Amino acid sequence: MDAGSKFAPVILRFGLVALFLWFGLSQITDPEAWVAWVPEGAVSVLGLSAAALVLLNGILETIGGILLAIGFWTRWAALLLSLHLFVIAYEVGYNDIGVRDFALAVSTLALSLFGADVYTLDRRRRREGS
């Protein structure tokens, strides 16, 4: 592996950290601005208000973003967030936003396949445990 390619997963990870923290914190601080995006089926199946679902979604995305930022459970956090984005892309449908979310889901899935990069706590813990 050349010197530059070891930074590809780091750059991907921090780009996704910015994405998940921005969306997560936006949903936590102003859930009412996001309720229009909540599928009616989710409200009826889960029995929660749209605002409560947005708040829970924001918490999930913020925690996932923090886990990615510090590189703790990197592979699992990225896998969960990618599955989450695949569901969102499916719910949004085939349009500009759905295609964007699908591409983000694939990018997050790729990060889960990369796993721990050189700047994660996961890698440091593995090194110290050896």
N, C-alpha and C positions, 0 to 999 in steps of 0.2 A: 504494500500500500504506500503510495507516495505521501509526502508530508502534508499536502493540501487536502487529500481525501479524508483524513481523520477528522477534519472539521465539518464535513458535510452533515453528519447527524447532529452536531452541536448547533449549527446554524438552523437546521430544520427544527430542532427541539425548541430553541428560543423564539423562533418565529411563531410556532404553535403556542408557546407560553403566552406571548403577547396576545394572540387571538383569544385563547380561553380566558385569560384574566380580564381582558377588555369586555368581552361579552358577559362573563360571569358577574363581574362587579357592576356592570350596567344594569343587569337584571336584578341584582340585590338592591341597588340604590334606587331604582325606579321601575318596579315590576309592572306597574300599570301601563307603561309605555310599550310593553312587550305582549300584553294579553291577546292582542289581535292575532298573534302567531300561534297561539295554543289551539290544537285541534279540538273540536267540540267532543269528539269521541273520547279523548283523554280525560276531559272534565267529567263526562258521564260515567266512564268505566272506573276511574279512581275516586270519584266522589269528592274531589277537592275543587276549590275555586280556581279559575284561570290564573289569578294573581298568586295563589299559593303554589301552583305548579311552576310558574315562572320563577318564584323565589327558590324553590327546591332545585330547579334546573340551574339557576345562577350559583347556588351553593355547590352543586356537583361540579360545574365547570370551573369555579374558583379553586376548589380543593384539587381537582385534577391539574389545573394550571400550576398550582403551588408544588404539587408532587413532581411535575415535569421540570419546574424551575430548579428545584434542589436535586433532581435526579434520584428520587427515592421511589422504589417500585416503578421505575421508568417504563419497563415493558408492559406491566399490567395496567398502569394508569393510561398509557397511550392506547392500549387495546380497548379498554372500557370507553375512552373518549371517542375512538374511531367508530365503535359500534353505535354509540350515542349519535354521532354525526350521520352515520348511514341511515338511522331511523329518521332523523330530521330531514335528510335529503329525500327519502322516500315520501314522507308526509308532505313536504313542500311541492314535490312533483317535478315534472320535466319543464323547467323554465330556467331563466338566468340564475336565480337564487339557488334552485335545486341542483343545478350543474355545479355551481361554485361550492356548495356544501358537500357534494359528492367528491369533488377534487380534494377538498380539505379532509374528508374522511379517508380517502386513499392515502394522502400524505401522512395522516396520523397513524394509519395502519403501517405504513412504511417505517415510521419511527418505532413502532412496537417491534417490528422485525429487526431493526438495528439494535435495540436494547440499550444497555448502558454504554455511554460514550466515555471519553477520557475525563470529562469534567462532571461526573455524576457521583453522588454519595454511594450509589450501588457499586460502582467500580472501586471506589475507595474501601468500602466495607469488604468487598471480595478480596482485595489485595491484603488488607490487614488480617483477614481470617485465614489466609494461606500460610 
